[in-house]
Amino acid sequence: MTTIFLYHCGRFFNLEYWHVKNNMLSPGSSIILDVLEIWMMPLFFMISAMSSYYSLTRRSPKQYILERFKRLIIPLIFCTFVIIVPVQVYIERASHGQFSGSFIDFYPHYFDGLYVLGGNFAWMGLHLWYLEFLFIFSMITLPLFMLVIKQKSSHIASSTFSVLTKPGAIFLFAIPLILVEMFVGQYRDNIIGLQDFGGWSLLTYLVFL
């Protein structure tokens, strides 16, 4: 979490576009942030995958879905409608000279149009997109997690684990990642291949999860 905090603080100073920028920019900041983007969000999704696995060993699928909803969607809704996101959009609009006045004055205008279409309402939560897509990915991968848990004592699972424990076997995980990157590379102009979410495409994060 400290890395995430420092990363977003650094976005004020790097050379790429961001919601709010400092008057003086730093090429060094861009280099540091580019390095962080390589592993930061993939690591978060891998940790989330481990959390999902151990959660499902103690909960039924129904309990797991309810737990994910309470931990991910409810905070996302609250922060998107009440705090954090409205404040962020207000600061962005004020710093760009698009609004003058207090946050209280701005809040009713927060619901004027969708953010992605030039409006203010950021229904995806802006930097809280991780919560939204982690919930979606958790639902998509739920059947796979249940299958792995049920088959963890089977011969197939034992053989798979035996292969993966061999020296150098960890590099096998790069194969699906390479294939997905080759696929999404054809769609960089839409949400499938867009790399605005922490430096990787959303479909690639599904591989890490």
TALIN-V908311 format. One record per residue. N is the residue number from 0. RES is the residue in one small letter. OMEGA is omega in radians with two decimals (999 if undefined). Layout:
n	res	omega
N	RES	OMEGA
N	RES	OMEGA
This chain:
n	res	omega
0	m	3.10
1	t	3.12
2	t	3.11
3	i	3.14
4	f	-3.13
5	l	3.12
6	y	-3.11
7	h	3.03
8	c	3.14
9	g	-3.13
10	r	3.06
11	f	-2.94
12	f	-3.11
13	n	-2.99
14	l	-3.10
15	e	3.12
16	y	3.02
17	w	-3.05
18	h	3.13
19	v	-3.10
20	k	3.02
21	n	3.12
22	n	3.11
23	m	-3.10
24	l	-3.04
25	s	3.04
26	p	3.12
27	g	3.10
28	s	3.12
29	s	-3.13
30	i	-3.13
31	i	-3.11
32	l	3.09
33	d	3.10
34	v	3.13
35	l	-3.10
36	e	-3.10
37	i	-3.00
38	w	-2.96
39	m	-3.10
40	m	3.02
41	p	3.12
42	l	3.11
43	f	-3.13
44	f	3.09
45	m	3.07
46	i	3.11
47	s	3.11
48	a	3.09
49	m	3.12
50	s	3.13
51	s	-3.12
52	y	-3.10
53	y	3.08
54	s	-3.12
55	l	3.05
56	t	-3.12
57	r	-3.07
58	r	3.00
59	s	3.10
60	p	3.13
61	k	3.12
62	q	3.13
63	y	3.13
64	i	3.13
65	l	3.13
66	e	3.10
67	r	-3.13
68	f	-3.11
69	k	-3.06
70	r	-3.04
71	l	-3.01
72	i	-3.14
73	i	3.05
74	p	3.12
75	l	-3.14
76	i	-3.12
77	f	-3.10
78	c	-3.14
79	t	-3.07
80	f	-2.95
81	v	-3.00
82	i	3.13
83	i	-3.07
84	v	3.08
85	p	3.12
86	v	-3.13
87	q	3.12
88	v	3.10
89	y	3.14
90	i	3.12
91	e	-3.12
92	r	-3.13
93	a	-3.11
94	s	3.12
95	h	3.13
96	g	-3.12
97	q	3.09
98	f	3.06
99	s	-3.08
100	g	-3.10
101	s	3.09
102	f	3.11
103	i	3.10
104	d	-3.07
105	f	-2.95
106	y	3.09
107	p	3.14
108	h	3.12
109	y	-3.10
110	f	3.12
111	d	3.07
112	g	3.13
113	l	-3.11
114	y	-3.08
115	v	3.13
116	l	3.12
117	g	3.10
118	g	-3.07
119	n	-3.02
120	f	-3.11
121	a	-3.03
122	w	3.13
123	m	3.07
124	g	-3.11
125	l	-3.07
126	h	3.04
127	l	3.13
128	w	-3.13
129	y	-3.14
130	l	-3.11
131	e	-3.07
132	f	3.04
133	l	3.09
134	f	3.14
135	i	-3.13
136	f	3.11
137	s	3.10
138	m	-3.13
139	i	-3.06
140	t	-3.13
141	l	3.11
142	p	3.14
143	l	3.10
144	f	3.14
145	m	3.11
146	l	3.13
147	v	-3.13
148	i	-3.13
149	k	-3.05
150	q	-3.02
151	k	3.12
152	s	-3.08
153	s	3.13
154	h	-3.14
155	i	3.14
156	a	3.14
157	s	3.13
158	s	3.13
159	t	3.13
160	f	3.13
161	s	3.12
162	v	-3.06
163	l	3.11
164	t	3.13
165	k	3.12
166	p	3.12
167	g	-3.10
168	a	-3.13
169	i	-3.13
170	f	3.08
171	l	3.14
172	f	3.12
173	a	-3.07
174	i	3.10
175	p	3.12
176	l	3.12
177	i	-3.13
178	l	3.13
179	v	3.13
180	e	3.08
181	m	-3.14
182	f	-3.07
183	v	3.11
184	g	3.12
185	q	-3.03
186	y	-3.12
187	r	-3.09
188	d	3.06
189	n	-2.98
190	i	-3.14
191	i	-3.09
192	g	-3.12
193	l	-3.09
194	q	-3.14
195	d	-3.11
196	f	3.10
197	g	3.06
198	g	3.11
199	w	3.07
200	s	-3.13
201	l	-3.14
202	l	3.10
203	t	3.11
204	y	3.11
205	l	3.09
206	v	3.13
207	f	3.14
208	l	999
